[in-house]
Amino acid sequence: MRGRWPNLFIVGVAKGGTTSLWRYLNSHPDIYMSPFKEPHFFMGSFPPELALTEAEYLGLFAGATHETWLGEASTRYMLDEASPELIKRTVPEARILISLRDPAERAYSDYWSYVKFGLESRPFEAVVAEELDEPDFDADPYKLLVYPGFYATHVERYLSVFGDKVHIGFLEDLRSDAQGEVRSILEFLGADAFQADELPPEAHNSFALPRNWAAGKLMASQRALRAGRAIFPEPWRTRVERLVLRGGSKPPMSEAVRARLRTVYEPDREPLERVLGRQLPW
């Protein structure tokens, strides 16, 4: 017997507060979120060795009982052109949650994730310069830092497929008023919003780097990460991460590269505000 398909999808952007939303929503009694983040099932293309079978994917929601909403969070759905139609074809009534963030800050935060997972060792300025000055049009878009920050086209794609079943928020608002932002999402879903008032005001997926070389190799292994997600429940995964990662303060972005990114993203501002029907908070 096949399980229930999810009907709630947090699609991005990466480093835009999706981990916080995933955990906040999972605390609501009427919402069941996939026990691990980023299953990336509804993708036009995904590395075969990492792709889930339908049975494995539906198995992520086997623990659901009475919940109205079954959800998952996969940030690659934001950039993948095929994802909206693939989701719609399988779950026509699906609701979509999009969380945006100042694209320059998002790129910088994403860079440090690459460093954390052992995928990048060059200075941020060098990575940005290479992407802008020597663009590789055949490059994997999920490995780029600047390109994912052009939001207008990706947001419009979801709105064209799902219409008013899309809720769009901003990390900046989630940080300043988590309860208010989650309350608006719960109202969008028709769920009891009382739970929003009980949210702990804590950051999720905050800045951290591997404690040593061995920890870096572990974090860089996609197979190890996937196995850990399958073996350890969420509370234990957090404890394991604390053993291999060290927190701290993120180094500030240079003003020169910040100014360059602001200039690069400026042409996307007006189209995005037109699509959203509101001004951007950055």
C-alpha positions as protocol buffer text, in pm:
chain_id: "A"
residue {
  index: 1
  type: MET
  ca { x: 0 y: 0 z: 0 }
}
residue {
  index: 2
  type: ARG
  ca { x: 141 y: 337 z: -102 }
}
residue {
  index: 3
  type: GLY
  ca { x: 176 y: 608 z: 159 }
}
residue {
  index: 4
  type: ARG
  ca { x: 42 y: 962 z: 151 }
}
residue {
  index: 5
  type: TRP
  ca { x: 207 y: 1219 z: -71 }
}
residue {
  index: 6
  type: PRO
  ca { x: 318 y: 1544 z: 93 }
}
residue {
  index: 7
  type: ASN
  ca { x: 103 y: 1847 z: 15 }
}
residue {
  index: 8
  type: LEU
  ca { x: 328 y: 2121 z: 155 }
}
residue {
  index: 9
  type: PHE
  ca { x: 661 y: 2217 z: -1 }
}
residue {
  index: 10
  type: ILE
  ca { x: 923 y: 2463 z: 122 }
}
residue {
  index: 11
  type: VAL
  ca { x: 1112 y: 2524 z: -201 }
}
residue {
  index: 12
  type: GLY
  ca { x: 1376 y: 2780 z: -107 }
}
residue {
  index: 13
  type: VAL
  ca { x: 1581 y: 2981 z: -140 }
}
residue {
  index: 14
  type: ALA
  ca { x: 1891 y: 2810 z: 3 }
}
residue {
  index: 15
  type: LYS
  ca { x: 2019 y: 2999 z: 308 }
}
residue {
  index: 16
  type: GLY
  ca { x: 1687 y: 3181 z: 322 }
}
residue {
  index: 17
  type: GLY
  ca { x: 1550 y: 3047 z: 650 }
}
residue {
  index: 18
  type: THR
  ca { x: 1412 y: 2719 z: 517 }
}
residue {
  index: 19
  type: THR
  ca { x: 1563 y: 2514 z: 799 }
}
residue {
  index: 20
  type: SER
  ca { x: 1393 y: 2736 z: 1057 }
}
residue {
  index: 21
  type: LEU
  ca { x: 1060 y: 2711 z: 876 }
}
residue {
  index: 22
  type: TRP
  ca { x: 1095 y: 2334 z: 848 }
}
residue {
  index: 23
  type: ARG
  ca { x: 1150 y: 2301 z: 1223 }
}
residue {
  index: 24
  type: TYR
  ca { x: 893 y: 2561 z: 1324 }
}
residue {
  index: 25
  type: LEU
  ca { x: 619 y: 2402 z: 1115 }
}
residue {
  index: 26
  type: ASN
  ca { x: 707 y: 2054 z: 1237 }
}
residue {
  index: 27
  type: SER
  ca { x: 621 y: 2166 z: 1590 }
}
residue {
  index: 28
  type: HIS
  ca { x: 258 y: 2228 z: 1489 }
}
residue {
  index: 29
  type: PRO
  ca { x: 20 y: 1940 z: 1576 }
}
residue {
  index: 30
  type: ASP
  ca { x: -152 y: 1957 z: 1238 }
}
residue {
  index: 31
  type: ILE
  ca { x: 170 y: 1952 z: 1032 }
}
residue {
  index: 32
  type: TYR
  ca { x: 410 y: 1663 z: 976 }
}
residue {
  index: 33
  type: MET
  ca { x: 742 y: 1754 z: 815 }
}
residue {
  index: 34
  type: SER
  ca { x: 977 y: 1500 z: 658 }
}
residue {
  index: 35
  type: PRO
  ca { x: 1224 y: 1382 z: 926 }
}
residue {
  index: 36
  type: PHE
  ca { x: 1514 y: 1499 z: 713 }
}
residue {
  index: 37
  type: LYS
  ca { x: 1550 y: 1804 z: 497 }
}
residue {
  index: 38
  type: GLU
  ca { x: 1633 y: 1821 z: 126 }
}
residue {
  index: 39
  type: PRO
  ca { x: 1498 y: 1491 z: -16 }
}
residue {
  index: 40
  type: HIS
  ca { x: 1486 y: 1656 z: -363 }
}
residue {
  index: 41
  type: PHE
  ca { x: 1246 y: 1399 z: -506 }
}
residue {
  index: 42
  type: PHE
  ca { x: 1069 y: 1632 z: -752 }
}
residue {
  index: 43
  type: MET
  ca { x: 1369 y: 1719 z: -964 }
}
residue {
  index: 44
  type: GLY
  ca { x: 1415 y: 1722 z: -1340 }
}
residue {
  index: 45
  type: SER
  ca { x: 1765 y: 1587 z: -1279 }
}
residue {
  index: 46
  type: PHE
  ca { x: 1945 y: 1470 z: -968 }
}
residue {
  index: 47
  type: PRO
  ca { x: 2254 y: 1251 z: -915 }
}
residue {
  index: 48
  type: PRO
  ca { x: 2127 y: 891 z: -944 }
}
residue {
  index: 49
  type: GLU
  ca { x: 2331 y: 779 z: -645 }
}
residue {
  index: 50
  type: LEU
  ca { x: 2150 y: 1034 z: -426 }
}
residue {
  index: 51
  type: ALA
  ca { x: 1801 y: 1014 z: -574 }
}
residue {
  index: 52
  type: LEU
  ca { x: 1523 y: 853 z: -369 }
}
residue {
  index: 53
  type: THR
  ca { x: 1286 y: 594 z: -507 }
}
residue {
  index: 54
  type: GLU
  ca { x: 914 y: 664 z: -478 }
}
residue {
  index: 55
  type: ALA
  ca { x: 890 y: 409 z: -197 }
}
residue {
  index: 56
  type: GLU
  ca { x: 1180 y: 569 z: -10 }
}
residue {
  index: 57
  type: TYR
  ca { x: 1032 y: 914 z: -54 }
}
residue {
  index: 58
  type: LEU
  ca { x: 684 y: 818 z: 64 }
}
residue {
  index: 59
  type: GLY
  ca { x: 847 y: 635 z: 351 }
}
residue {
  index: 60
  type: LEU
  ca { x: 962 y: 972 z: 484 }
}
residue {
  index: 61
  type: PHE
  ca { x: 599 y: 1042 z: 574 }
}
residue {
  index: 62
  type: ALA
  ca { x: 515 y: 700 z: 717 }
}
residue {
  index: 63
  type: GLY
  ca { x: 514 y: 846 z: 1068 }
}
residue {
  index: 64
  type: ALA
  ca { x: 226 y: 1083 z: 990 }
}
residue {
  index: 65
  type: THR
  ca { x: -107 y: 1003 z: 1153 }
}
residue {
  index: 66
  type: HIS
  ca { x: -385 y: 1262 z: 1178 }
}
residue {
  index: 67
  type: GLU
  ca { x: -198 y: 1561 z: 1032 }
}
residue {
  index: 68
  type: THR
  ca { x: -365 y: 1759 z: 754 }
}
residue {
  index: 69
  type: TRP
  ca { x: -38 y: 1883 z: 612 }
}
residue {
  index: 70
  type: LEU
  ca { x: 256 y: 1663 z: 521 }
}
residue {
  index: 71
  type: GLY
  ca { x: 555 y: 1869 z: 420 }
}
residue {
  index: 72
  type: GLU
  ca { x: 914 y: 1867 z: 308 }
}
residue {
  index: 73
  type: ALA
  ca { x: 1181 y: 2127 z: 234 }
}
residue {
  index: 74
  type: SER
  ca { x: 1410 y: 2102 z: -71 }
}
residue {
  index: 75
  type: THR
  ca { x: 1586 y: 2421 z: -173 }
}
residue {
  index: 76
  type: ARG
  ca { x: 1691 y: 2291 z: -516 }
}
residue {
  index: 77
  type: TYR
  ca { x: 1325 y: 2301 z: -620 }
}
residue {
  index: 78
  type: MET
  ca { x: 1364 y: 2678 z: -647 }
}
residue {
  index: 79
  type: LEU
  ca { x: 1611 y: 2665 z: -936 }
}
residue {
  index: 80
  type: ASP
  ca { x: 1494 y: 2348 z: -1106 }
}
residue {
  index: 81
  type: GLU
  ca { x: 1273 y: 2442 z: -1401 }
}
residue {
  index: 82
  type: ALA
  ca { x: 1090 y: 2110 z: -1395 }
}
residue {
  index: 83
  type: SER
  ca { x: 1007 y: 2099 z: -1023 }
}
residue {
  index: 84
  type: PRO
  ca { x: 686 y: 2310 z: -1019 }
}
residue {
  index: 85
  type: GLU
  ca { x: 518 y: 2100 z: -1288 }
}
residue {
  index: 86
  type: LEU
  ca { x: 641 y: 1773 z: -1137 }
}
residue {
  index: 87
  type: ILE
  ca { x: 495 y: 1869 z: -800 }
}
residue {
  index: 88
  type: LYS
  ca { x: 171 y: 1992 z: -957 }
}
residue {
  index: 89
  type: ARG
  ca { x: 127 y: 1675 z: -1163 }
}
residue {
  index: 90
  type: THR
  ca { x: 157 y: 1454 z: -856 }
}
residue {
  index: 91
  type: VAL
  ca { x: -3 y: 1679 z: -592 }
}
residue {
  index: 92
  type: PRO
  ca { x: -237 y: 1927 z: -768 }
}
residue {
  index: 93
  type: GLU
  ca { x: -357 y: 2075 z: -439 }
}
residue {
  index: 94
  type: ALA
  ca { x: -4 y: 2136 z: -303 }
}
residue {
  index: 95
  type: ARG
  ca { x: 83 y: 2455 z: -117 }
}
residue {
  index: 96
  type: ILE
  ca { x: 419 y: 2619 z: -180 }
}
residue {
  index: 97
  type: LEU
  ca { x: 628 y: 2820 z: 66 }
}
residue {
  index: 98
  type: ILE
  ca { x: 907 y: 3043 z: -66 }
}
residue {
  index: 99
  type: SER
  ca { x: 1144 y: 3230 z: 164 }
}
residue {
  index: 100
  type: LEU
  ca { x: 1364 y: 3497 z: 4 }
}
residue {
  index: 101
  type: ARG
  ca { x: 1667 y: 3682 z: 138 }
}
residue {
  index: 102
  type: ASP
  ca { x: 1888 y: 3974 z: 39 }
}
residue {
  index: 103
  type: PRO
  ca { x: 2067 y: 3802 z: -253 }
}
residue {
  index: 104
  type: ALA
  ca { x: 2410 y: 3940 z: -166 }
}
residue {
  index: 105
  type: GLU
  ca { x: 2383 y: 3811 z: 191 }
}
residue {
  index: 106
  type: ARG
  ca { x: 2243 y: 3482 z: 62 }
}
residue {
  index: 107
  type: ALA
  ca { x: 2542 y: 3434 z: -169 }
}
residue {
  index: 108
  type: TYR
  ca { x: 2785 y: 3504 z: 117 }
}
residue {
  index: 109
  type: SER
  ca { x: 2606 y: 3265 z: 350 }
}
residue {
  index: 110
  type: ASP
  ca { x: 2600 y: 2998 z: 80 }
}
residue {
  index: 111
  type: TYR
  ca { x: 2973 y: 3045 z: 30 }
}
residue {
  index: 112
  type: TRP
  ca { x: 3039 y: 2960 z: 394 }
}
residue {
  index: 113
  type: SER
  ca { x: 2824 y: 2648 z: 359 }
}
residue {
  index: 114
  type: TYR
  ca { x: 3053 y: 2541 z: 75 }
}
residue {
  index: 115
  type: VAL
  ca { x: 3349 y: 2600 z: 303 }
}
residue {
  index: 116
  type: LYS
  ca { x: 3184 y: 2403 z: 582 }
}
residue {
  index: 117
  type: PHE
  ca { x: 3125 y: 2105 z: 354 }
}
residue {
  index: 118
  type: GLY
  ca { x: 3477 y: 2113 z: 213 }
}
residue {
  index: 119
  type: LEU
  ca { x: 3364 y: 2225 z: -132 }
}
residue {
  index: 120
  type: GLU
  ca { x: 3541 y: 2562 z: -141 }
}
residue {
  index: 121
  type: SER
  ca { x: 3867 y: 2701 z: -8 }
}
residue {
  index: 122
  type: ARG
  ca { x: 3916 y: 3019 z: -215 }
}
residue {
  index: 123
  type: PRO
  ca { x: 3825 y: 3364 z: -81 }
}
residue {
  index: 124
  type: PHE
  ca { x: 3466 y: 3473 z: -145 }
}
residue {
  index: 125
  type: GLU
  ca { x: 3587 y: 3759 z: -362 }
}
residue {
  index: 126
  type: ALA
  ca { x: 3770 y: 3516 z: -592 }
}
residue {
  index: 127
  type: VAL
  ca { x: 3467 y: 3290 z: -632 }
}
residue {
  index: 128
  type: VAL
  ca { x: 3240 y: 3582 z: -717 }
}
residue {
  index: 129
  type: ALA
  ca { x: 3492 y: 3731 z: -958 }
}
residue {
  index: 130
  type: GLU
  ca { x: 3534 y: 3403 z: -1145 }
}
residue {
  index: 131
  type: GLU
  ca { x: 3157 y: 3353 z: -1177 }
}
residue {
  index: 132
  type: LEU
  ca { x: 3099 y: 3708 z: -1304 }
}
residue {
  index: 133
  type: ASP
  ca { x: 3414 y: 3765 z: -1512 }
}
residue {
  index: 134
  type: GLU
  ca { x: 3458 y: 3415 z: -1656 }
}
residue {
  index: 135
  type: PRO
  ca { x: 3106 y: 3271 z: -1665 }
}
residue {
  index: 136
  type: ASP
  ca { x: 3075 y: 2901 z: -1740 }
}
residue {
  index: 137
  type: PHE
  ca { x: 2739 y: 2863 z: -1909 }
}
residue {
  index: 138
  type: ASP
  ca { x: 2756 y: 2486 z: -1872 }
}
residue {
  index: 139
  type: ALA
  ca { x: 2822 y: 2500 z: -1498 }
}
residue {
  index: 140
  type: ASP
  ca { x: 2591 y: 2325 z: -1253 }
}
residue {
  index: 141
  type: PRO
  ca { x: 2362 y: 2609 z: -1131 }
}
residue {
  index: 142
  type: TYR
  ca { x: 2348 y: 2449 z: -786 }
}
residue {
  index: 143
  type: LYS
  ca { x: 2722 y: 2502 z: -749 }
}
residue {
  index: 144
  type: LEU
  ca { x: 2709 y: 2873 z: -833 }
}
residue {
  index: 145
  type: LEU
  ca { x: 2686 y: 3150 z: -575 }
}
residue {
  index: 146
  type: VAL
  ca { x: 2563 y: 3452 z: -771 }
}
residue {
  index: 147
  type: TYR
  ca { x: 2312 y: 3300 z: -1014 }
}
residue {
  index: 148
  type: PRO
  ca { x: 2067 y: 3167 z: -748 }
}
residue {
  index: 149
  type: GLY
  ca { x: 2010 y: 3526 z: -628 }
}
residue {
  index: 150
  type: PHE
  ca { x: 1817 y: 3626 z: -940 }
}
residue {
  index: 151
  type: TYR
  ca { x: 1480 y: 3541 z: -790 }
}
residue {
  index: 152
  type: ALA
  ca { x: 1220 y: 3696 z: -1021 }
}
residue {
  index: 153
  type: THR
  ca { x: 1214 y: 3423 z: -1287 }
}
residue {
  index: 154
  type: HIS
  ca { x: 1204 y: 3140 z: -1034 }
}
residue {
  index: 155
  type: VAL
  ca { x: 929 y: 3298 z: -824 }
}
residue {
  index: 156
  type: GLU
  ca { x: 723 y: 3375 z: -1133 }
}
residue {
  index: 157
  type: ARG
  ca { x: 752 y: 3012 z: -1242 }
}
residue {
  index: 158
  type: TYR
  ca { x: 587 y: 2891 z: -920 }
}
residue {
  index: 159
  type: LEU
  ca { x: 321 y: 3159 z: -930 }
}
residue {
  index: 160
  type: SER
  ca { x: 232 y: 3066 z: -1287 }
}
residue {
  index: 161
  type: VAL
  ca { x: 185 y: 2702 z: -1188 }
}
residue {
  index: 162
  type: PHE
  ca { x: 30 y: 2733 z: -841 }
}
residue {
  index: 163
  type: GLY
  ca { x: -121 y: 3083 z: -833 }
}
residue {
  index: 164
  type: ASP
  ca { x: -258 y: 3178 z: -495 }
}
residue {
  index: 165
  type: LYS
  ca { x: -136 y: 2851 z: -342 }
}
residue {
  index: 166
  type: VAL
  ca { x: 208 y: 3011 z: -306 }
}
residue {
  index: 167
  type: HIS
  ca { x: 312 y: 3198 z: 9 }
}
residue {
  index: 168
  type: ILE
  ca { x: 621 y: 3419 z: -16 }
}
residue {
  index: 169
  type: GLY
  ca { x: 808 y: 3559 z: 281 }
}
residue {
  index: 170
  type: PHE
  ca { x: 1149 y: 3703 z: 366 }
}
residue {
  index: 171
  type: LEU
  ca { x: 1421 y: 3582 z: 598 }
}
residue {
  index: 172
  type: GLU
  ca { x: 1462 y: 3941 z: 717 }
}
residue {
  index: 173
  type: ASP
  ca { x: 1103 y: 3937 z: 849 }
}
residue {
  index: 174
  type: LEU
  ca { x: 1142 y: 3587 z: 992 }
}
residue {
  index: 175
  type: ARG
  ca { x: 1441 y: 3707 z: 1192 }
}
residue {
  index: 176
  type: SER
  ca { x: 1271 y: 4019 z: 1323 }
}
residue {
  index: 177
  type: ASP
  ca { x: 935 y: 3856 z: 1398 }
}
residue {
  index: 178
  type: ALA
  ca { x: 941 y: 3477 z: 1379 }
}
residue {
  index: 179
  type: GLN
  ca { x: 605 y: 3441 z: 1550 }
}
residue {
  index: 180
  type: GLY
  ca { x: 439 y: 3684 z: 1312 }
}
residue {
  index: 181
  type: GLU
  ca { x: 585 y: 3522 z: 1001 }
}
residue {
  index: 182
  type: VAL
  ca { x: 490 y: 3169 z: 1108 }
}
residue {
  index: 183
  type: ARG
  ca { x: 144 y: 3290 z: 1205 }
}
residue {
  index: 184
  type: SER
  ca { x: 93 y: 3424 z: 852 }
}
residue {
  index: 185
  type: ILE
  ca { x: 198 y: 3086 z: 708 }
}
residue {
  index: 186
  type: LEU
  ca { x: -38 y: 2897 z: 938 }
}
residue {
  index: 187
  type: GLU
  ca { x: -322 y: 3127 z: 838 }
}
residue {
  index: 188
  type: PHE
  ca { x: -232 y: 3066 z: 473 }
}
residue {
  index: 189
  type: LEU
  ca { x: -265 y: 2692 z: 541 }
}
residue {
  index: 190
  type: GLY
  ca { x: -586 y: 2731 z: 737 }
}
residue {
  index: 191
  type: ALA
  ca { x: -415 y: 2582 z: 1042 }
}
residue {
  index: 192
  type: ASP
  ca { x: -465 y: 2700 z: 1398 }
}
residue {
  index: 193
  type: ALA
  ca { x: -221 y: 2988 z: 1442 }
}
residue {
  index: 194
  type: PHE
  ca { x: -195 y: 2965 z: 1821 }
}
residue {
  index: 195
  type: GLN
  ca { x: 124 y: 2759 z: 1789 }
}
residue {
  index: 196
  type: ALA
  ca { x: 312 y: 3054 z: 1645 }
}
residue {
  index: 197
  type: ASP
  ca { x: 307 y: 3230 z: 1982 }
}
residue {
  index: 198
  type: GLU
  ca { x: 497 y: 2940 z: 2141 }
}
residue {
  index: 199
  type: LEU
  ca { x: 790 y: 2937 z: 1900 }
}
residue {
  index: 200
  type: PRO
  ca { x: 1132 y: 2961 z: 2062 }
}
residue {
  index: 201
  type: PRO
  ca { x: 1319 y: 3260 z: 1912 }
}
residue {
  index: 202
  type: GLU
  ca { x: 1628 y: 3063 z: 1807 }
}
residue {
  index: 203
  type: ALA
  ca { x: 1831 y: 3056 z: 1488 }
}
residue {
  index: 204
  type: HIS
  ca { x: 1864 y: 2732 z: 1293 }
}
residue {
  index: 205
  type: ASN
  ca { x: 2142 y: 2631 z: 1054 }
}
residue {
  index: 206
  type: SER
  ca { x: 2360 y: 2914 z: 1185 }
}
residue {
  index: 207
  type: PHE
  ca { x: 2724 y: 2977 z: 1096 }
}
residue {
  index: 208
  type: ALA
  ca { x: 2962 y: 2692 z: 1175 }
}
residue {
  index: 209
  type: LEU
  ca { x: 3279 y: 2531 z: 1039 }
}
residue {
  index: 210
  type: PRO
  ca { x: 3433 y: 2183 z: 1082 }
}
residue {
  index: 211
  type: ARG
  ca { x: 3642 y: 2147 z: 1397 }
}
residue {
  index: 212
  type: ASN
  ca { x: 3926 y: 1971 z: 1216 }
}
residue {
  index: 213
  type: TRP
  ca { x: 4033 y: 1801 z: 890 }
}
residue {
  index: 214
  type: ALA
  ca { x: 3852 y: 1475 z: 969 }
}
residue {
  index: 215
  type: ALA
  ca { x: 3529 y: 1660 z: 1047 }
}
residue {
  index: 216
  type: GLY
  ca { x: 3564 y: 1847 z: 718 }
}
residue {
  index: 217
  type: LYS
  ca { x: 3596 y: 1521 z: 522 }
}
residue {
  index: 218
  type: LEU
  ca { x: 3288 y: 1385 z: 698 }
}
residue {
  index: 219
  type: MET
  ca { x: 3083 y: 1695 z: 621 }
}
residue {
  index: 220
  type: ALA
  ca { x: 3195 y: 1680 z: 256 }
}
residue {
  index: 221
  type: SER
  ca { x: 3063 y: 1326 z: 210 }
}
residue {
  index: 222
  type: GLN
  ca { x: 2710 y: 1331 z: 70 }
}
residue {
  index: 223
  type: ARG
  ca { x: 2679 y: 958 z: 135 }
}
residue {
  index: 224
  type: ALA
  ca { x: 2775 y: 1005 z: 500 }
}
residue {
  index: 225
  type: LEU
  ca { x: 2528 y: 1290 z: 540 }
}
residue {
  index: 226
  type: ARG
  ca { x: 2248 y: 1091 z: 384 }
}
residue {
  index: 227
  type: ALA
  ca { x: 2327 y: 788 z: 602 }
}
residue {
  index: 228
  type: GLY
  ca { x: 2330 y: 1010 z: 911 }
}
residue {
  index: 229
  type: ARG
  ca { x: 1990 y: 1151 z: 822 }
}
residue {
  index: 230
  type: ALA
  ca { x: 1852 y: 800 z: 787 }
}
residue {
  index: 231
  type: ILE
  ca { x: 2007 y: 669 z: 1111 }
}
residue {
  index: 232
  type: PHE
  ca { x: 1980 y: 956 z: 1356 }
}
residue {
  index: 233
  type: PRO
  ca { x: 1653 y: 1126 z: 1454 }
}
residue {
  index: 234
  type: GLU
  ca { x: 1654 y: 1506 z: 1443 }
}
residue {
  index: 235
  type: PRO
  ca { x: 1756 y: 1575 z: 1809 }
}
residue {
  index: 236
  type: TRP
  ca { x: 2052 y: 1336 z: 1779 }
}
residue {
  index: 237
  type: ARG
  ca { x: 2162 y: 1483 z: 1445 }
}
residue {
  index: 238
  type: THR
  ca { x: 2186 y: 1824 z: 1611 }
}
residue {
  index: 239
  type: ARG
  ca { x: 2405 y: 1678 z: 1885 }
}
residue {
  index: 240
  type: VAL
  ca { x: 2632 y: 1503 z: 1634 }
}
residue {
  index: 241
  type: GLU
  ca { x: 2670 y: 1827 z: 1437 }
}
residue {
  index: 242
  type: ARG
  ca { x: 2778 y: 2005 z: 1754 }
}
residue {
  index: 243
  type: LEU
  ca { x: 3055 y: 1746 z: 1796 }
}
residue {
  index: 244
  type: VAL
  ca { x: 3199 y: 1795 z: 1447 }
}
residue {
  index: 245
  type: LEU
  ca { x: 3128 y: 2167 z: 1396 }
}
residue {
  index: 246
  type: ARG
  ca { x: 3240 y: 2476 z: 1583 }
}
residue {
  index: 247
  type: GLY
  ca { x: 3035 y: 2791 z: 1593 }
}
residue {
  index: 248
  type: GLY
  ca { x: 3151 y: 3147 z: 1594 }
}
residue {
  index: 249
  type: SER
  ca { x: 3102 y: 3479 z: 1420 }
}
residue {
  index: 250
  type: LYS
  ca { x: 3093 y: 3491 z: 1043 }
}
residue {
  index: 251
  type: PRO
  ca { x: 3370 y: 3714 z: 904 }
}
residue {
  index: 252
  type: PRO
  ca { x: 3226 y: 4031 z: 751 }
}
residue {
  index: 253
  type: MET
  ca { x: 3183 y: 4054 z: 375 }
}
residue {
  index: 254
  type: SER
  ca { x: 3414 y: 4304 z: 209 }
}
residue {
  index: 255
  type: GLU
  ca { x: 3238 y: 4624 z: 112 }
}
residue {
  index: 256
  type: ALA
  ca { x: 3387 y: 4606 z: -237 }
}
residue {
  index: 257
  type: VAL
  ca { x: 3232 y: 4269 z: -320 }
}
residue {
  index: 258
  type: ARG
  ca { x: 2909 y: 4369 z: -148 }
}
residue {
  index: 259
  type: ALA
  ca { x: 2886 y: 4678 z: -371 }
}
residue {
  index: 260
  type: ARG
  ca { x: 2956 y: 4468 z: -679 }
}
residue {
  index: 261
  type: LEU
  ca { x: 2683 y: 4221 z: -592 }
}
residue {
  index: 262
  type: ARG
  ca { x: 2436 y: 4503 z: -525 }
}
residue {
  index: 263
  type: THR
  ca { x: 2506 y: 4635 z: -875 }
}
residue {
  index: 264
  type: VAL
  ca { x: 2471 y: 4289 z: -1030 }
}
residue {
  index: 265
  type: TYR
  ca { x: 2136 y: 4221 z: -862 }
}
residue {
  index: 266
  type: GLU
  ca { x: 1983 y: 4564 z: -913 }
}
residue {
  index: 267
  type: PRO
  ca { x: 1825 y: 4479 z: -1254 }
}
residue {
  index: 268
  type: ASP
  ca { x: 1631 y: 4198 z: -1085 }
}
residue {
  index: 269
  type: ARG
  ca { x: 1477 y: 4426 z: -822 }
}
residue {
  index: 270
  type: GLU
  ca { x: 1200 y: 4588 z: -1029 }
}
residue {
  index: 271
  type: PRO
  ca { x: 1084 y: 4261 z: -1194 }
}
residue {
  index: 272
  type: LEU
  ca { x: 1081 y: 4087 z: -856 }
}
residue {
  index: 273
  type: GLU
  ca { x: 886 y: 4365 z: -685 }
}
residue {
  index: 274
  type: ARG
  ca { x: 638 y: 4358 z: -974 }
}
residue {
  index: 275
  type: VAL
  ca { x: 592 y: 3981 z: -939 }
}
residue {
  index: 276
  type: LEU
  ca { x: 556 y: 4004 z: -562 }
}
residue {
  index: 277
  type: GLY
  ca { x: 341 y: 4316 z: -563 }
}
residue {
  index: 278
  type: ARG
  ca { x: 546 y: 4461 z: -277 }
}
residue {
  index: 279
  type: GLN
  ca { x: 874 y: 4630 z: -200 }
}
residue {
  index: 280
  type: LEU
  ca { x: 1177 y: 4428 z: -99 }
}
residue {
  index: 281
  type: PRO
  ca { x: 1312 y: 4461 z: 257 }
}
residue {
  index: 282
  type: TRP
  ca { x: 1672 y: 4499 z: 141 }
}
